Structures are given as C-alpha cells and as structure tokens.
Amino acid sequence: VKFKLKNKGNEFLVIWTTTAWTISFNLAVMVNPNLNYAKVQVGDEAWIIAEQLVSDVMSVVGKKYHVLNVVKGSALEGLEYIHPFYEKLKSIYDEIKSKSAKMHTVVLSEEYVDVSEGSGLVHCAPGCGPEDYEVGHKNGLPAFNNISTRGEFPDEMGEFSGLIARKDDPKFIHALDETRVLIARKKIEHEYPHDWRFHEPVIFRTTKQWFFRVE
C-alpha cells in the first residue's frame, strides 16, 4: 500500500501488511534509522522502499523503475503522510491528531523493522498489537482500536461499520483499491497466532485492565 507524503508532490511511503483491517487504525509508519532507504521513480511517482528490498517489491509490482537516491532511515523521521482513509474517517483522525503530534508521521524503530520481508517500512497500529503498542506509546500515540469484543467495527467507523476484523479483510482490500493506493497483492504463508482452546485465529485488541496487589 502506498501512503502519499504530505506537501511532497507525488512521493509515497510503501508499506505492506497481512492484516488489511488494521489499516483503518494506522497511526504511524515505522522505519529503521540504520537502514538505507531508496527513493524509486515509478512512472510519475516516487516510492520510498528499503534499498535491500527494492528488487523484491518491484518484482511483485511488475513495473519499470529506477533509483533516484538513497538516504538513511533516520532522515525520514517526522515525514507526514496522508492516510488513505482520511476522507472516510476524517473526524476521528483529526481528534487524535489534535492530541498526538506524531500521528500519521514516520517514526523510528530499530527493534521491529528489518529487511527480512516486506518493504522495510512497517505500518504501525498501536491498538492492534504489542510491538505496535510499544512504539506508539514511546511516540505519544494512543492505542486506537474501537472494535467490539466480537471484532465488529462500530457505527462511528463510517462505511466500515458492521464489518468484522480479519473475516472482512477482502472488503478493506477493496476499499484500498478504490482509493487507488493498493499497488500489489500476493498470497504468502506465514505464522499467525491461534487461540489455544478453540484453535481459531485471533485478533489483538487493547483493553483496560485492573490488577490487584495483595500485601
């Protein structure tokens, strides 16, 4: 998925995900400050991808390209982008942005970003996973995730209202395609957490918890 950089003409951050439903809860993009990132010319657009993964990504996309320049990931910190669902969820995103200045910007993470797969830019949804939560918390981003205990999107999520996390991934992929930000799709095999009792795939959801200390 390509995220358009704000005030940068036709420049985009290229991220990937295996959980399309979490894109609606995206609050940042993580890059590794020590990796090299290439700006790649693709038609009339420039895409930012980890240098070591350019050929892998472009082989899936299937388009001609050439590398314009290369910078360290640390140089990308703070770049602001326009979320592909901004117009659909404007009021929600604007409210979060008013309290979290780093929302929808590039943040740094050495621990959770590498070049083992994907594009070298990792979509960060602090309310949808422990690693994302850690990075989000460090950068003043809230754990935004308002789905119900059965994974249903609430009324305030506009056209996504009533959809079920994971089950309705194809509908989120379609929404990304309609917004013209989906640059490729590919089936991959990877590990995914399952419930130990029912052996069904799980979703992560932040909740408030209380703990009692006995002295």
HUVEN-V109960 format. One record per pair of residues at least 24 apart in sequence whose C-alpha atoms are under 10 Angstrom apart, sorted by sequence separation. I is the first residue (numbers start at 1). J is the second residue. If there is no record, write none. Layout:
# HUVEN-V109960
i->(I:I)
j->(J:J)
This chain:
# HUVEN-V109960
i->(40:41:42:78:80:81:111:40:41:42:77:78:79:80:81:109:3:13:40:41:78:79:80:109:12:39:40:41:78:79:80:108:11:12:38:39:40:41:48:77:78:79:107:11:38:39:40:76:77:78:107:11:38:39:40:76:77:78:38:39:75:76:77:107:108:14:37:38:39:74:76:107:11:12:13:14:15:37:38:73:74:75:103:10:11:12:13:14:15:36:37:38:73:74:102:10:11:12:13:14:36:37:38:73:74:166:9:10:11:12:13:14:35:36:37:73:103:166:9:10:11:12:34:35:36:37:73:102:103:104:165:166:8:33:34:35:36:37:101:102:103:165:33:34:35:36:37:100:101:102:103:165:32:33:34:100:101:4:16:31:32:33:34:99:100:4:5:31:32:33:99:100:4:14:30:31:33:99:3:31:32:33:97:2:3:31:32:96:2:30:31:96:30:73:29:73:96:29:28:29:29:151:28:29:92:151:28:150:151:149:151:28:27:149:26:148:26:147:149:24:26:145:146:147:23:24:25:57:145:146:23:24:56:57:58:144:145:146:23:24:53:56:57:143:144:145:52:53:56:57:143:24:50:51:52:53:54:92:143:24:50:52:53:54:91:92:13:27:53:54:91:13:26:52:53:89:13:25:50:51:52:89:12:24:27:49:50:51:88:89:11:12:27:49:50:88:89:8:48:49:50:88:89:7:8:48:49:88:6:7:8:27:48:133:5:6:7:28:29:33:34:129:130:5:6:7:27:28:29:30:31:32:33:34:35:128:129:130:4:5:6:27:28:29:30:31:32:33:34:128:129:130:3:4:5:6:26:27:28:29:30:31:32:33:127:128:129:3:4:5:26:27:28:29:30:31:32:35:127:128:2:3:4:27:28:29:30:31:32:34:35:126:127:2:3:4:28:29:30:31:32:33:34:35:126:127:2:3:31:32:2:30:31:32:37:1:30:31:32:37:36:37:35:31:32:31:32:30:31:32:85:30:31:84:85:29:30:31:84:13:29:30:28:29:30:85:28:29:84:27:28:29:84:26:27:28:84:6:25:26:27:28:83:84:5:6:25:26:27:5:18:23:25:26:27:3:5:16:17:22:23:24:25:26:16:17:22:23:25:26:30:15:16:22:25:29:14:15:16:22:28:14:15:16:17:22:23:27:30:13:14:15:16:17:22:26:30:14:15:16:17:21:22:28:13:14:15:28:13:14:15:19:27:13:28:28:27:27:27:27:1:25:26:25:26:24:25:24:25:62:1:61:62:22:60:61:60:61:58:60:61:58:60:57:21:24:24:21:21:21:22:21:22:20:21:19:20:21:19:21:22:18:20:21:24:20:21:23:19:20:21:22:23:18:20:21:20:21:19:20:23:19:20:20:20:16:14:15:16:18:14:15:16:17:18:12:14:16:18:18:18:1:18:2:18:1:1:4:2:3:1:2:3:1:2:1:2:22:1:2:22:1:1:19)
j->(64:65:66:102:104:105:135:65:66:67:102:103:104:105:106:134:29:39:66:67:104:105:106:135:39:66:67:68:105:106:107:135:39:40:66:67:68:69:76:105:106:107:135:40:67:68:69:105:106:107:136:41:68:69:70:106:107:108:69:70:106:107:108:138:139:46:69:70:71:106:108:139:44:45:46:47:48:70:71:106:107:108:136:44:45:46:47:48:49:70:71:72:107:108:136:45:46:47:48:49:71:72:73:108:109:201:45:46:47:48:49:50:71:72:73:109:139:202:46:47:48:49:71:72:73:74:110:139:140:141:202:203:46:71:72:73:74:75:139:140:141:203:72:73:74:75:76:139:140:141:142:204:72:73:74:140:141:45:57:72:73:74:75:140:141:46:47:73:74:75:141:142:47:57:73:74:76:142:47:75:76:77:141:47:48:76:77:141:48:76:77:142:77:120:77:121:144:78:78:79:80:202:80:81:144:203:81:203:204:203:205:83:83:205:83:205:84:205:207:83:85:204:205:206:83:84:85:117:205:206:84:85:117:118:119:205:206:207:85:86:115:118:119:205:206:207:115:116:119:120:206:88:114:115:116:117:118:156:207:89:115:117:118:119:156:157:79:93:119:120:157:80:93:119:120:156:81:93:118:119:120:157:81:93:96:118:119:120:157:158:81:82:97:119:120:158:159:79:119:120:121:159:160:79:80:120:121:160:79:80:81:100:121:206:79:80:81:102:103:107:108:203:204:80:81:82:102:103:104:105:106:107:108:109:110:203:204:205:80:81:82:103:104:105:106:107:108:109:110:204:205:206:80:81:82:83:103:104:105:106:107:108:109:110:204:205:206:81:82:83:104:105:106:107:108:109:110:113:205:206:81:82:83:106:107:108:109:110:111:113:114:205:206:82:83:84:108:109:110:111:112:113:114:115:206:207:83:84:112:113:84:112:113:114:119:84:113:114:115:120:120:121:120:119:120:120:121:120:121:122:175:121:122:175:176:121:122:123:176:106:122:123:122:123:124:179:123:124:179:123:124:125:180:123:124:125:181:104:123:124:125:126:181:182:104:105:124:125:126:105:118:123:125:126:127:104:106:117:118:123:124:125:126:127:118:119:124:125:127:128:132:118:119:125:128:132:118:119:120:126:132:119:120:121:122:127:128:132:135:119:120:121:122:123:128:132:136:121:122:123:124:128:129:135:121:122:123:136:122:123:124:128:136:123:139:141:141:142:143:144:119:143:144:144:145:144:145:145:146:183:123:183:184:145:183:184:184:185:183:185:186:184:186:184:153:157:160:160:163:164:165:165:166:165:166:165:166:167:166:168:169:166:168:169:172:169:170:172:169:170:171:172:173:169:171:172:172:173:172:173:176:173:174:175:176:182:181:182:183:185:182:183:184:185:186:181:183:185:187:188:189:173:190:176:192:176:177:181:180:181:180:181:182:181:182:182:183:203:183:184:204:184:185:203)
